[in-house]
Amino acid sequence: MVAADNIQTTQPETKFDLKQYLKARQQLCEVALDKSLPMQYPEKIYEAMRYSLLAGGKRLRPILCIATCEMVGGTVEMAMPTACALEMVHTMSLIHDDLPAMDNDDYRRGKLTNHKVYGEDIAILAGDGLLAYAFEYIVENTHNVAPEYLLKVVSRIGRAVGAAGLVGGQVVDLESEGKTNTTLETLNFIHNHKTAALLEACVVCGGILAGASNDDVQRLTRYSQNIGLAFQIIDDILDITATQEQLGKTAGKDLKAKKVTYPSLWGIEESRKKADQLIKAACLELQPYGEKAQPLVALAHFITSRNH
């Protein structure tokens, strides 16, 4: 018989439950987004803004912002106004992207696109309204964060969404439609600006709110750029392999628009390998944060495993 004091007990390692984490964080974000934009006069524009802002989705961007803020030592409360604002900016980009002058899409997140419900004029204004309100919302509703950090956040989001970011990427994307000689360099430019820039802002701004050091910001930048490019590669693959029901939007758009995509350059299998390599590189950047990085590591892997 072994004496009780000689028995060594080891605590089982707790496995991070991403499904539970996402569910809880999505609920938090949905409540905050609903409160962030109450109905008022003129009702039509607020209804159109709310229609797209509250249309569901993974809420990946606000969740990335909150997860990074917590990892660096901040709180959900510190990050939530910026997280909501980033979702407003993202929603604006979707409303405008779906317009006939851009991608001309009828469905988004399984619902009719904004311009199909409210008309092109109101859809443009709804996007404009969300973009302007996003910056106001950060400044007016963020508490317990140093003013200089808030200035950095506002500046970064402005850059991410403007001609140096999302808008610039969209311009080159439009110019490249139908051109079969689009190079890998151009494709990387498009998606580093159109997709990765906003994801980078979500991650880095979450860190800045919590007082991230210069080293932290560099690590978070590399992490987010890698997951941003991986996200786009998987999007390109899903456009070929998924159904409209899975995507919640029109499938096969890239082929129809004769766009050069990662699968068209590399093939589907090689594209998956490249996405996996990017995710591995992203997760290496988080090693100094130990267990606190579990949500961001799991979210990185979620990007390459999703089917919608």
Buried (B, 14 or more C-beta within 10 A) or exposed (E): EEEEEEEEEEEEEEEEEBEEBBEEBBEBBBEBBEEBBEEEEEEEBBBBBBBBBBBEBBBBBBBBBBBBBBBBBBBBEBBBBBBBBBBBBBBBBBBBBBBEEBBBBEBBBBBBBBBBBBEEEBBBBBBBBBBEBBBEBBBEBBEEBEEEBBEBBBEBBBBBBEEEBBBBBBBBBEEBEEEEEBEEEBBBBBBBBBBBBBBBBBBBBBBBBBBBEEEBBEBBBBBBBBBBBBBBBBBBBBBBEBEEEBBBBBBEBBEEBEBBBBBBBBEBEEBBEBBBEBBBBBBEBBEEBEEBBBBBBBBBBBBBEBEE
